[in-house]
Amino acid sequence: MPQERCHFHCTDGFDVVFDLQGRTVTEEEVRPACASVAADLMQGCAAPVDWSAWIVDVHDAYGQHVMTFGFDEIANEVDIRPALAA
Protein backbone atom coordinates (compact mmCIF):
# COMPACT_ATOMS: atom_id res chain seq x y z
CA MET A 1 0.00 0.00 0.00
CA PRO A 2 1.37 3.39 -0.87
CA GLN A 3 1.23 6.17 1.66
CA GLU A 4 -2.27 7.44 2.38
CA ARG A 5 -3.65 10.23 4.56
CA CYS A 6 -5.63 8.78 7.47
CA HIS A 7 -7.53 10.42 10.30
CA PHE A 8 -7.31 8.92 13.79
CA HIS A 9 -10.50 9.89 15.65
CA CYS A 10 -10.89 8.86 19.30
CA THR A 11 -14.22 8.21 21.02
CA ASP A 12 -15.97 6.36 23.80
CA GLY A 13 -19.36 6.68 22.09
CA PHE A 14 -20.20 9.85 24.01
CA ASP A 15 -17.15 12.10 23.79
CA VAL A 16 -14.97 12.41 20.71
CA VAL A 17 -11.61 13.84 19.78
CA PHE A 18 -11.50 14.47 16.02
CA ASP A 19 -8.26 14.28 14.10
CA LEU A 20 -8.95 17.02 11.55
CA GLN A 21 -5.39 17.15 10.20
CA GLY A 22 -4.68 13.44 9.81
CA ARG A 23 -1.31 12.02 8.91
CA THR A 24 0.20 10.23 5.96
CA VAL A 25 0.94 6.58 6.73
CA THR A 26 1.58 3.29 5.00
CA GLU A 27 -0.51 0.21 5.79
CA GLU A 28 2.22 -1.01 8.14
CA GLU A 29 2.22 2.32 10.01
CA VAL A 30 -1.54 2.47 10.76
CA ARG A 31 -1.47 0.33 13.91
CA PRO A 32 1.60 2.03 15.45
CA ALA A 33 0.01 5.41 14.64
CA CYS A 34 -3.15 4.29 16.51
CA ALA A 35 -1.03 3.39 19.51
CA SER A 36 0.73 6.74 19.40
CA VAL A 37 -2.52 8.72 19.16
CA ALA A 38 -4.15 6.82 22.03
CA ALA A 39 -1.07 6.96 24.25
CA ASP A 40 -0.70 10.71 23.66
CA LEU A 41 -4.35 11.30 24.60
CA MET A 42 -4.19 9.10 27.71
CA GLN A 43 -0.94 10.66 28.91
CA GLY A 44 -1.98 14.21 28.05
CA CYS A 45 -5.26 14.22 29.95
CA ALA A 46 -4.95 16.02 33.29
CA ALA A 47 -8.15 14.57 34.79
CA PRO A 48 -8.64 10.91 35.71
CA VAL A 49 -10.52 9.15 32.90
CA ASP A 50 -11.78 5.61 32.44
CA TRP A 51 -10.26 4.83 29.04
CA SER A 52 -11.64 1.27 28.87
CA ALA A 53 -14.44 2.14 26.42
CA TRP A 54 -12.31 4.38 24.19
CA ILE A 55 -11.28 3.45 20.66
CA VAL A 56 -9.24 4.92 17.85
CA ASP A 57 -11.45 4.91 14.75
CA VAL A 58 -9.31 5.26 11.63
CA HIS A 59 -10.67 6.66 8.36
CA ASP A 60 -8.93 7.34 5.07
CA ALA A 61 -8.99 10.67 3.22
CA TYR A 62 -12.30 9.69 1.60
CA GLY A 63 -14.01 8.98 4.92
CA GLN A 64 -13.91 5.21 4.48
CA HIS A 65 -13.38 3.16 7.63
CA VAL A 66 -9.92 1.58 7.79
CA MET A 67 -9.80 0.00 11.27
CA THR A 68 -10.83 0.37 14.90
CA PHE A 69 -8.37 -0.10 17.73
CA GLY A 70 -9.23 -0.24 21.45
CA PHE A 71 -7.37 1.85 24.02
CA ASP A 72 -7.23 -1.19 26.34
CA GLU A 73 -5.14 -3.06 23.80
CA ILE A 74 -2.86 -0.05 23.33
CA ALA A 75 -2.51 0.51 27.06
CA ASN A 76 -1.30 -3.06 27.53
CA GLU A 77 1.30 -2.61 24.79
CA VAL A 78 2.70 0.68 26.13
CA ASP A 79 2.20 -0.10 29.83
CA ILE A 80 -0.36 2.62 30.60
CA ARG A 81 -3.24 2.03 33.00
CA PRO A 82 -6.35 2.57 30.81
CA ALA A 83 -9.05 2.34 33.47
CA LEU A 84 -8.57 5.13 35.95
CA ALA A 85 -11.32 6.05 38.41
CA ALA A 86 -13.44 8.74 36.84
C-alpha positions as semicolon CSV with decimal commas, in nm:
position;residue;x (nm);y (nm);z (nm)
1;M;0,000;0,000;0,000
2;P;0,137;0,339;-0,087
3;Q;0,123;0,617;0,166
4;E;-0,227;0,744;0,238
5;R;-0,365;1,023;0,456
6;C;-0,563;0,878;0,747
7;H;-0,753;1,042;1,030
8;F;-0,731;0,892;1,379
9;H;-1,050;0,989;1,565
10;C;-1,089;0,886;1,930
11;T;-1,422;0,821;2,102
12;D;-1,597;0,636;2,380
13;G;-1,936;0,668;2,209
14;F;-2,020;0,985;2,401
15;D;-1,715;1,210;2,379
16;V;-1,497;1,241;2,071
17;V;-1,161;1,384;1,978
18;F;-1,150;1,447;1,602
19;D;-0,826;1,428;1,410
20;L;-0,895;1,702;1,155
21;Q;-0,539;1,715;1,020
22;G;-0,468;1,344;0,981
23;R;-0,131;1,202;0,891
24;T;0,020;1,023;0,596
25;V;0,094;0,658;0,673
26;T;0,158;0,329;0,500
27;E;-0,051;0,021;0,579
28;E;0,222;-0,101;0,814
29;E;0,222;0,232;1,001
30;V;-0,154;0,247;1,076
31;R;-0,147;0,033;1,391
32;P;0,160;0,203;1,545
33;A;0,001;0,541;1,464
34;C;-0,315;0,429;1,651
35;A;-0,103;0,339;1,951
36;S;0,073;0,674;1,940
37;V;-0,252;0,872;1,916
38;A;-0,415;0,682;2,203
39;A;-0,107;0,696;2,425
40;D;-0,070;1,071;2,366
41;L;-0,435;1,130;2,460
42;M;-0,419;0,910;2,771
43;Q;-0,094;1,066;2,891
44;G;-0,198;1,421;2,805
45;C;-0,526;1,422;2,995
46;A;-0,495;1,602;3,329
47;A;-0,815;1,457;3,479
48;P;-0,864;1,091;3,571
49;V;-1,052;0,915;3,290
50;D;-1,178;0,561;3,244
51;W;-1,026;0,483;2,904
52;S;-1,164;0,127;2,887
53;A;-1,444;0,214;2,642
54;W;-1,231;0,438;2,419
55;I;-1,128;0,345;2,066
56;V;-0,924;0,492;1,785
57;D;-1,145;0,491;1,475
58;V;-0,931;0,526;1,163
59;H;-1,067;0,666;0,836
60;D;-0,893;0,734;0,507
61;A;-0,899;1,067;0,322
62;Y;-1,230;0,969;0,160
63;G;-1,401;0,898;0,492
64;Q;-1,391;0,521;0,448
65;H;-1,338;0,316;0,763
66;V;-0,992;0,158;0,779
67;M;-0,980;0,000;1,127
68;T;-1,083;0,037;1,490
69;F;-0,837;-0,010;1,773
70;G;-0,923;-0,024;2,145
71;F;-0,737;0,185;2,402
72;D;-0,723;-0,119;2,634
73;E;-0,514;-0,306;2,380
74;I;-0,286;-0,005;2,333
75;A;-0,251;0,051;2,706
76;N;-0,130;-0,306;2,753
77;E;0,130;-0,261;2,479
78;V;0,270;0,068;2,613
79;D;0,220;-0,010;2,983
80;I;-0,036;0,262;3,060
81;R;-0,324;0,203;3,300
82;P;-0,635;0,257;3,081
83;A;-0,905;0,234;3,347
84;L;-0,857;0,513;3,595
85;A;-1,132;0,605;3,841
86;A;-1,344;0,874;3,684
